[in-house]
Amino acid sequence: MFLDAKADDIHAYVESCARKIEPFQRRSEAVALANQERVLEAFWRHEVAQFHLVGSTGYGLGDAGREKLEALYADVFGAEAALVRPQMVSGTHAIALALFGCLRPGERLVVATGVPYDTLHAVLGLRPAAGSLAEQGVDVEIVALGADGDMDLGAIERAVRAPEVRMVLFQRSRGYGERRSFSIAELEKAFSAVRAARPDVWIAVDNCYGEFVEEREPCHVGADVAMGSLIKNPGAGLCPTGGYVVGRREIVERVAARLVAPGTAAEYGPTGPYLLTMFQALFLAPHAVLQAVKGSRLMAAALQGLGFRVSPEPEAERTDLILSVELGSPDRLLAFCRAIQSVAPVDSHVRPEPAPMAGYADPVVMAAGTFIQGASLELTADAPMRPPYVAYVQGGLTYEHVVLAVRRVVAAIAPLASKNIT
């Protein structure tokens, strides 16, 4: 087939890519089945009833449904306690609550997985921002990754031995970086190294994009706290807002005090019209995440076949939803993002353009035709406009939607690719 391939040729190419990755898709389906069983058994164990699905107003005192939902999250994520609230507006918000809830002036946070995701730079004080950890007297040390892209366990051990270190933060997903995401097995090994060096420090995990991609979550392997967003994986494309923090009871109580107020903490917090959706989303999340993972593999296979560098590669084990695609030029990057936008169910007519965005140092182009603003479990593509012009693709509520998107992407960028469709 040639670069000016017709629709039938493109469909055949995408179908051939799907056949090649079929054995790897079966592995992801097995993970989803195990996760679905764990979630469903938690619903049975906690005896979720119809009356638990009704939310509360005002202060939210005596919200039995909220308490039940948080007990479910703690169980499913392997934690002692959980805080699951619509008042958390993003994953960054949930992470910030955990950091500010746990750290005090004069203490130090060690970031063990290199420079973190862009939106955390202001939170930590890596760039000036009102109310940052740095402004409040918390020191931040970033441990660079090794030359091979792995966590530098020796450097992490040395960093945490400093007496002022109170918490170590691991970012599971790649964010807007060239590094790969880290598996639960790799995190478990790193946690053991931290415990050997400093048993008393708290281990925190930015779990965004990683929930239900593997059979275990960070708290199952020794994390003290993990945080994430309900408009990503655990929200299943249904939750219009919200975030969660799971972990040791002492830490969750500190986070609740930071979210609401000391003395009231987790007792306050209305769930309004969101409670039913949050229960339903948790039940559906393993399947919704599977759809996105399968779609990501297909996207990777099709783009790799056109000569583009993708990470992770199609056959690789998944530990989060993000696929990075190195497009190499602004023109190819924009063509890619515009193709993703054009197949969206919402705002498909909109033409993405690079623009400044809160929390990011570079202009960002975003393909985000989503039902819920910023919902990364829906099919989206984000890209900071900087060399080597990498797009970060995530989501897909249905595999079928991603198939249609891959066809549109191939049609848009095949003429700009280094290889013909074969």
N, C-alpha and C positions, 0 to 999 in steps of 0.2 A: 504494500500500500504506500501511497505517496503522501507528501505533506499537505496536499490539497484534497485529502480524503473526503469522500462523501459520507453522509450520515450512516449508511449501512456499513461502510468500512470502519467507522469509529465505533459503532455498536459491536462489531465483530472483534475489534481490538480490545475493548473493555471486557467483553465476555471471555476472551482468551486469558486476560489477566486474572479474572475471577477464578477460572479453572486452575491456574497455576498455584494459587494460594489456598485452595480449598482445604488441604490437610491442616494448615495453620489456623484456619477459621474454626475447625472442629475443636481445637484445643481451647480457643476462647469460649466456645459454647459450653465446654465442660466446666470452665471457671464460673460462668454465669449460672449454671445449674447449681453448683455448690453454694454460691452466694445467695441464690434465691431460696435454697433450703434453709440457710442460716437465718435469713430475714423472716421467713415464714414461721420457723420454729420459735423465734422470739415473739412474734405476734401470739402464737399459741400459749407460750409460757407465761406471758403477761396478761393473758385473757382480755384482749382488747374488745370492748363492747361498743354498741351504737352510741351510748351517751358520752363516750370519750371523744367523739368526733365533733362535738359542739364547742365553739370557742367562747372566750370571755371578753368583757369590756372593762373600761376604766383601769383600775389598778391590776386587775387580773387575779385577785386573791381567790384561793380555793379552786383553781383551775385544774380539775382532775384529769382532763384530757391532756393538758400540757405536761403534767407530771408523768402520765403514762407514756407519752411520746418520748420524753427525755429518758425514761427508764428503758424504752426500746432502743434508742440510740446507744446508750451505754452498753447494753447487752450486745447489740450487733457489732459495735466497734471495739469490743473487748476492754471496756473501761469501767471504772467505779461509778462515775457520774457523768451527766451531760447537761449542756445548756443549748437548747434549740429554740431560737427566737426569730420572729419576723423583724424585730428591731435591729438585727444585724444586717447591714445593707450589702455586704460583699465579703469575699474571702479575706481581702486586705483588712477589713474592719474586724473580722473575727480574730485574725492574727494579731492585730494591734491591741485588741482587748486583752489577749493572753499575755502579750509582752508587758503592757503597762500595768496589768493586774498583778503580775508576778515580780517585776523588777523594781528596785528601789534605788535612790541616789547613792552613788558610790559603788554600786554593783556593776558587773560586766556581763554582757551577752556575747557568746561566741557563735558566729554563723559558720557552720561546719562544711557547707557545700558551695563555697565560692560566693561571688557577688550575687545577691538575691534579685528576684524579680523587680522590675522597674518601680512598681507602685510602693514597694517597701523602702525605697531609698529615702524618701522624706520622713517616713515613720521612724527609721533608725537614726536619721540625721546625717546620712551620707551626702545629702545636699540640704541646704538650709530650709527649714520649715518650722512654722510656729507650732510649739507643743511636741516636738520630736523627742525621742529618748535622749539624744545628746543634750538637748536644751534642758532636760530635767535631770542631768547629772549621771546618766547611765552610759557607761563606756561600751563601745561595740568593737569587737575584733573579728575580722573576716579571715578565715583560713582558706587559702587558695587551693583549688583542685590540683592534683598531680599532673604532670605533663601528659599522661595517658588518659586524662579526663576522669580518673577515679578519685574517690575521696582519699585524702592524705591522712591515714589513720595515725601515723606518728606525729604529724603536726597537730592534729586534733587533740591527741593525748597531752602533748606539751602545753597547748593553749588552755585546756581546762584545769590544769594543775594550779594555775594562779588562784590565790585564795579569794579574790574578789569575784570570781566567776560564779554566777547564780544559775544560769540557764544556757543550754546549747540548742541552737535552732538548725534543723535540717529542712531543706526545701526538696520535696520529693520530685516535683516536676521540673522540666527544663526552663520554663519561663521563656523570656526573649533572649535566649543564650544558645551558644553553639554546643554546650555540653548536653549529654544525654540525661534522661531521667534515671532515677535510682530505684532499683527493685526493693521489695520488702526484705528479701534475703540480704541484700547489701546493707540496708539500714540496720538490720538486726546485728550484723557483724560490727558496724560502727558503734551501735549502742553498747555492745559488750566492751569495746575499747574504752568508751567514756566511763562506763561503770568501774572498770579496772583502775582507771586513773583517779576518778573522783566519784565515789558512790553517792555523794550527797547532792550533786547538781541535778537540775531538772532537764529532761530531754523533751524538746518540743518539735513538732513536725507540721510544716505547712503541707497539708494533705490535698490541696486543691488539684483537681483533675485526676486524682488517683483512686478515689473511692470505687470499690467494686470491680476494679480492673484486675486485681489479683484476689486470691482466696483469703488473704490475711490483710489486716489493717495495722497501722503503726503501733497501736496500743497492745495488739496481740503479741508483739515481739519486744516489748519493753519501753515504749515511749510513755512519758508521764502525761503528755497532753498532745492532742492533734486538733487542727482547726480547718474549717472549710466553708464553702458557700452552698446554699440551697438552690442557686440558679446555675449550678454546675451538676455534677454527677448525682448526688443524693436527692436532688429535686426532681429528677426524671422528666424535666421539661414542663412540669406542672406548677411548681412553686413560683409565684411572682416576685418573691423577695425572701430574705432570710439567710441565716448562717448557723453554724454549730461549733461548739467546743466540747470535746470529750476527753476524759482523763481521770487523774486522781481527784478525789473529792475535795481535798484541800485547795487544789489549783482551780477547779471549777467554781468553788465558792469565791475565790479571789476575783475571778473573771466576772462572775455575776455581780459582785460589789462594784466593779468598774463599769459594767453596763448600766446598772440601775443606780444604786447608792449604797454606801456602807450601812449595815443595819437592816436594810430591806432585802437587798440582793435578789436571790432567785424566787422569793415569794411574790414579787411584783413582776408584772409583764403580761399584758393582755394578748390573747392570740386572735381575737377578732374573727374574721371570716376565713382565716388561713389554716385552721387546725385540720379540717377534713383533708385539704389538699396535701398537707405535710405528711399525714398518715399514708394516704394513697400513694404519694410519691416515693416514700421509703419502700413500700411494697413493690413498686414497679421499677425501682432504680436498677437492680441487677440486669433486667432485660433491656432497659433503655441504654445502659452503658455498653452492653453487648452490641447493640445496633451501631453505636458510634465506633467501637473498636473494629468491628468488621468493615465498616466503611472506611476507616483510616487505613487498614491494610490494602484495600482495593485502590484507594487514592495513591498510596505509596507505590504499589506495583505499576500502575499506569504511568505515573510520572517518572519513575526510575526507567521504565522502558523507553521514555522519550529522551533519556540522557541526563535528567536532573538528579542532583544529589538529594537524597531524602534520608531522614532519621526520625524514628527507627526504620530500618529496612523492612520490606514486606514480611519476611519470614521471622523476624525477631520477636521475642517475647514482649508483651506489652506491660507497662507498669503505670502508664497514664494515657490520656487521650490525645496528647499533642503530637502532631506530625510537623516537622520542619522541612521546608522545601527551599533549597538554595536556587534562586532564579537568576542571580548574577547581574541583573540590570534593572533600572527603574521601569523601563517599558514592559519587560516580562512580568515584573512584580505587579504592576497595575493591571495588566491584562488578566493575570491570574485572579486577583481579588475581584475584578469586575465580573469575571465569569461566575465566581461563587455567588456574588450578589444577584446576578441575573436569574439564578435558579431558585432563589429564596421564595418562600410563600408570602412574605411581607416585604414591601418596598423593593420588589424586583426591578422596578423601573428606575431606581436611584443609581447614580453613577458615583462610586466611591472616589474620593479625592484625598490626598494627604492633608492633614490638619493638626494643629497642636491639640493635645489632649491632657487633661489633668492627671498628674502622676507620672508622666512620661517626658524624658528629656528631648527626644526627637519627634518630629511630625510623624503621625501614625496614619496609615490607611487601613480602614476596617470594612470588611464585608460582613455585615451583621443584619441580615433581613430576618430578624427573629420575632417571635410572638412576645417574648419577654426581653426587655432592654438589657443587653449585656449577658444574655443567657448562653454561656459557652457550651452547654450540652447540645444546643441546637447548632446546626452547621454554620460555622463562622470561620473567617480567616482574618488575622491581624498581622500587621507588619510595620515595624519602625522603618522609616525611610533612611537607611544607612547601609553601606556595603557590609556584607556581600548580597544584600537585598533578599533576605530570607522571609518567607511567609510562614506563619504558624497557624496550622489548620486544626480545628477541633470540632468534635460533635457530629451530630446527625441523629435525629430522633428516630428515623427509620432507615434501614439499610437501602431501601428502594430510592429514597431521596438522594442518598449519596451516590448511588449508581447514576442517576440522572445528572447529578452535579459533575461527576467525573467525565461523563460524555461531553458536557458543555465546556469543561476546562480543557479537555484534549482538543476540541475543535478550536478553542481560542488561542492556545499556546503552541500547538503542534507546528504551525508555520514559523515560530520563533525558536524551535527546539534544535538541538544538535543532532538528533537522530530522526529518521523517518518512523512512521508507525509501521511495525512489522508483526 
